[in-house]
Amino acid sequence: MLFDPHHRIWDFWAVHDKHQYHLYFLQAPRAGHAYIRHDLASIGHAVSSDLIHWQRRQDALHKGRAGQWDDLSLWTGSVMGYQDKWFMFYTGRDARTRTQNIGLAVSDNLDIWTRFGQSPILYPHSKWYMTGSEETPESFTWRDPFVVYDPHSQLFYLLIACHDRSRPLGYQGAIGYAVSEDLYHWTLMPPLLSPGWFQHLEVPTIIWWEDAWYLFVSVKAEWFHPSSPFGRPITGTLCFRSQNITGPFVVVKPPIVVEKWYALRPVNLGTQWGLLGWRMGEEEGYPQHPFPYGVDNPKGLIQTANHTLQIINL
């Protein structure tokens, strides 16, 4: 597993290149209460051939200079390769308003990253999404960008954890999206997934698996509305399935729960899909959890005949 005795490690994203997995992850010093990590987070980098044994590389990105839009901390993102370059979409927060926004960094080699431009690449539109002018910045959600290419439409899609302004207050958690032809210029669209059952949905990941798109999102038990079809509220990862990347999506039951893991993400193992997750710690109510705030060893993920998902040991 990826564990650092001096730093808490949590949300992550992976990309495979030249027989190696590159893992990017949020990190902050272990000193102090776990909650303060959110204001101290930078993006670390490690590589592995098996998702078990990791070699640390130099950090990928740190917060911007004072006065920049990302000068407080950096949060979750994703990476995609295109035309001999690598594109990292990430969440940045500014120290003055603490607003969440989406930025882009570019690399030639997955090691050295350069910010693209001096401002976020995509803002929420008040036609569909709650914005910072309508909520306090701390509760305004516009984060966790996940990038994917859809061969059918020949477009790139950027999924974003957001708040749908058409839903009741307190249950506006949704996944928004934008489309692009070149990864630099984006056109914002209405929400992709907006069930009205959750205060927040976060860390979206979407994959094409056999004959459909599978959309994974993470939730905490306190975010559930009583009308949710998932039954008992859980802290874990939910899955939705659709023939089209833009939906409509149907629920895949049961929820994906691995004991004391959070923000699970599928990872392509070549011949099958696997799952990675980070180990929760004191902030989530597991102060005695061995090796908290580290990315655990992978598990397998299989699909049954009726499209339910099962976790297996590798």
Salt bridges, closest charged atoms under 4 A:
ASP4 OD2 - HIS7 ND1 3.10
ASP4 OD2 - ARG56 NH1 3.16
ASP39 OD1 - ARG93 NH1 2.92
ASP39 OD2 - ARG98 NH2 2.61
ASP50 OD2 - HIS53 ND1 2.73
ASP59 OD2 - HIS62 NE2 2.96
ASP70 OD2 - ARG115 NE 2.85
ASP108 OD1 - LYS85 NZ 2.89
ASP111 OD1 - HIS45 ND1 3.54
ASP111 OD1 - ARG57 NH1 2.88
GLU134 OE1 - ARG165 NH1 2.88
GLU135 OE1 - HIS163 ND1 3.53
GLU138 OE2 - ARG93 NH2 3.69
GLU138 OE2 - ARG98 NE 2.04
ASP144 OD2 - ARG143 NE 3.69
ASP182 OD2 - HIS185 ND1 2.74
GLU202 OE1 - ARG143 NH2 2.94
ASP211 OD1 - ARG241 NH2 3.21
GLU259 OE2 - LYS260 NZ 2.54
GLU282 OE2 - ARG8 NH2 2.79
GLU283 OE1 - ARG37 NH1 2.30
GLU283 OE1 - HIS38 NE2 3.28
GLU284 OE2 - ARG37 NH2 3.35
ASP296 OD2 - ARG279 NE 2.71
